[in-house]
Amino acid sequence: MKPNKNQSLPPEFLPENVQANSPESGQLFTHLLKANEFQKSLEKQGLFFTPSPSGGENGVDLDDDSLYYNTQGSAKAYWEKNGPLPSPTKDIKQLRNDFREFGYCLVEDALSQEQLHTMRTRVVEQAEGERLAGIAHFLNASRDQVWDKDITQFVDCLVNKGVCFRGYIENDPEFIQAGPLIEQLVHETVGEDFIIHSCLCIIARKGGRPQSLHQDKGFKLNEAPLLTTHLLYLEDVSYLNGSTLVIPRSAKIIYESGYQKPVGNLPPPINLEAKAGTLVLMDGYTLHGTGINQTDHPRHMVVMSCIPPWQRTQELHPISLRPEVLANASEKLLKRLTFMTESIGGIEGHGMEAGLLRGMRQAIDEGNYVRVGELSPRSSKEELTRAYTWRFTTTGRRAAMNQPERRYPQEKLWESKDPLEQTPLKRIIH
C-alpha cells in the first residue's frame, strides 16, 4: 500500500487546513489580482464585440451607429466638437504633446517611398509563401470555433523574414528614415535599454470582425507606460479598410480611475486615418483594436511593441531566431532581442555578459552544449572534469582562477594573459 505523503506533515501544512484558513476576504492582494471591475465596465459600455442579431454572416452590423466599431456617425460628430485630434507630423515636440494628451501620436513619413515599397513587398510575398506552405497563422486558428480562419492573417517573428525588419527593429535610418526620432521617443517612454516584445504583420481582409477594444499592457497601471505599441501602416488607412480603432485620451482616463475600479463613460472610438508609411506610437494603456475592412483589398500593418528589459516578452527570440540571422546579428539587434539582458533571461544563471547568449544558443544549435547536472563528493573524475559549457563563459573562467577545492587540475582556459579578456564562447568550444 502506498503511504500517504501528507501523513507526516504538521497539521498547519496540510492542504485542507491551508485552504480552510485562507478565505478570499483574508488573503493578501488577491482582491487586486482578481479585480475585473475595469473590464466589466468596458463590456457594459459595449466596447467588446458581440455578434449583432441584425448583422451579416459574421455578426457585424455597419448600420447601427450605437456600436463601437461604427465611427462615422455620432462618434465623428463628438470628436469634431471635442478635437482637434492628433495628425501626422515630423515635429518631435508635437509628437510628445500628442502622446501625453491623447495616448498616441502619428509620425509622418516614417518610411520613405523606397523603404515602404521594400517592406510591403517583403510582407506580401512572405504572407503568400506561408499560405502556399500551409503554415499561415490565421486569427482564432487555435480555437475550437474558427469563423474567420481565412480572413485575418498574422505573419509572426518578422526578424527572421527580411533584412528590412531587422533594420526596423534597430531603428536604422537606412530601413526606416524616422528611426532616430522614434528611438528617442521609445527611450522616453519605456527606457533606453528597451527590448522587443514582438514584431509581426497583421493582414486584415474583407469579412473580418472588429477586435474588442483592449490594452496591450494589460489592466495593471504604472505611472509610465512600460510598453509602447508601434503601428506601421503599409498602405493608406481609413475606416473603410479597417484602420485601428482607438479611444483618444483613454490612457489618461484609466490612469486616473485605476484598474480595480469601474471606469466612467469613455469617449467614443475613432478609426485612425493615415497615409502609407505613417507610424503610430501608442501608449500601452490606450484602448484600441483592429477595425473592419470593408474593401476588397487586404490591409497590411506591421505591429511592434517595446518593453523594459526586466519584463517577459511575447516572442521568445533567443529560441525563435534562425541560426543564420543570429550569426550575423549586430550587438544592437541582439540587445533588442534579449540576447544581452541584465540578469534577466539567462541560461544556467548567466544573463549579464555581452554576447554570451549568442554563443550559448550556437552551442545548443550545434549539439555542443553541456549542462551541469547533479554533482557530489562521490562524483567520478569524468563527471568532475566534463566540458561543461559553464566553464567557458566569462564568469566561469574568472571563477576557475580561484577554486581551491578543485579536485583535478584544469586545462588552461585562457587564450590571453589578461584573465578578464572575453574570449568568444564558440572559439573555445571548438
LINGIDA-V437974 format. One line per field, one symbol per residue. ss: DSSP state (h for helix, s for strand, l for the rest). burial: I if it has 16 or more other ideal C-beta (glycine too) atoms within 10 Angstrom, else O. Layout:
ss->???
burial->???
This chain:
ss->llllllllllhhhlhhhhhhlllhhhlllhhhhlllhhhhhhhhlllllllllllllllllllllllllllllhhhhhhhhhllllllsllhhhhhhhhhhhlsssslllllhhhhhhhhhhhhhhhhhhhhllllssllllllllllllllsssllhhhllhhhhhhhlllllllllhhhhhhhhhhhhllllsssssssssslllllllllsllllllllllllssssssslllslllslllsslllhhhhhhhhllllllllllllssllsllllsssssllllsslllslllllssssssssslllllllllhhhhllhhhhhlllhhhhhhllllllllllsllslllllhhhhhhhhhhlllllllllllllllhhhhllllhhhhlhhhhhhhllllllllllllllllllllllllhhhhhl
burial->OOOOOOOOOOOOOOOOOOOOOOOOOOOOOOOOOOIOOIIOIIOOIOIOIOOOOOIOOOOIIOOOOOIIIIIOOOIIOOIOOOOOIIOIIOOIOOIOOIIOOIIIIIIIIIIOOOIIOIIIOIIIOIIOOIOOOOOIOIIOOOOOOOOOOOIIIIIIIIIIIIOIIIIIIIIIOOIIIIIOIIIOIIOOIIIOOIIIIIIIIIIIIOIIIIIIIIIIIOIOIOOOIIIIIIIIIIIOIIIIIIIIIIIIIIIIIIIOIIIIOOIOOIOIIIIIIIOIIIIIIIIIIIIIIIIIIOOOOIIIIIIIIIIOIOIOIOIOIIOOIOOOIIOOIOOOIIIIIIIIIOOOIIIOOIIOIOIIIIIIIIIIOOOOIOOOOOOOOOOOOOOOIOOIIIIIIIOIIOOIOOOOOOOOOOOOOOOOOOOOOOIOIIOIIO
